[in-house]
Amino acid sequence: MFNVPNSQSTFDLQQALNIDAPSPVHTLITPDYPNIQLDVKRDDLLHSVISGNKWRKLKYALLKASNDNVEHIISFGGGYSNHLHALAFTCHRLGISMTAIVRGDYTNNLTPMLNDISAWGSNIQYVDRKTYQRRENKDYISELIQQYERGIVIPEGGSQSLALSGVSEIVHELQQFYDIIIAPVGSAGTLAGIIDGVSNTNSKVLGIGVLKGQGYLEELVSRFLPNESDNWQINHQYHFAGYAKSTPELVDFCQRFEAQHKITIEPVYSGKMFFAIDDLLSNGFFPSGSRILAIHTGGLQGKRS
Ligand SMILES: *Cc1c(COP(=O)(O)O)cnc(C)c1O
């Protein structure tokens, strides 16, 4: 373990953690659609442990925490959370202690994710659904913060306004223009950051909802955005009945995709997004000549069980 000294730049922070940015862009071979360009921004390759879009969302929050001499970070997630996993790893490396508030009780049945974060020194607190639902409640949050000196709370998924500038760097790293940029949507910080990143361009942004959240997800995105914009939408047809729910069809698709493109995906986020893209392509949703960019957000640690 080592500390990143204060007042460091994000460059130093990324270097200290071995973040491999900018992430590469790969073109998928799609013989059935010769007039479509389908590229993938490989944020799954940003780091071997830290899940791609979770780093993007945490980057400036962690820089601020380090400059503010924060000593403890509290955050929230489920038993397989890519966010808690990424945060616990970075906290461990940066010498910040952490509490993970986890929905459900895995005391006798640790997931690989919980095993990792516990090995990295995270304090794990299991809460029931009702308590977990209070994760945005002001009283609950100040109660939590008061238990620690120099503590802060980072919201579920790392999605907050502070996350936008880190995520928008996905767009700023691009070397060419895309008509449409596509990403999965869970807690919405990623989509909001991409929308923020393409403002002042003609790119459109399409989110694929990975949970039943029509209306709700749009509201989350809008809440994070500094300005109203109409260059984005969320498709709700590919959630497969809910968060982390799957079907044999989705599992089969993921296997075929991996065999064809040699890119590992998982069924919770990237699998649903690529399934959606495949289905939308076959329905002629994208005009001929479209240059499409899909964001591979990572999340492969969640695949372990
Ligand atoms: C969390 C996550 C998402 C969803 O991002 P949000 O900002 O929560 O909408 C997408 N992909 C992966 C791999 C994730 O871990």
The ligand as an ORCA input file, in Angstrom:
! r2SCAN-3c Opt
* xyz 0 1
  C     -22.105      0.282    -13.261
  C     -21.924     -0.228    -14.635
  C     -22.657      0.268    -15.726
  C     -23.744      1.283    -15.569
  O     -23.225      2.557    -15.393
  P     -24.138      3.641    -14.633
  O     -23.301      4.831    -14.569
  O     -24.404      3.036    -13.282
  O     -25.379      3.805    -15.407
  C     -22.377     -0.215    -16.977
  N     -21.450     -1.162    -17.157
  C     -20.740     -1.676    -16.144
  C     -19.754     -2.738    -16.434
  C     -20.957     -1.238    -14.851
  O     -20.254     -1.782    -13.854
*
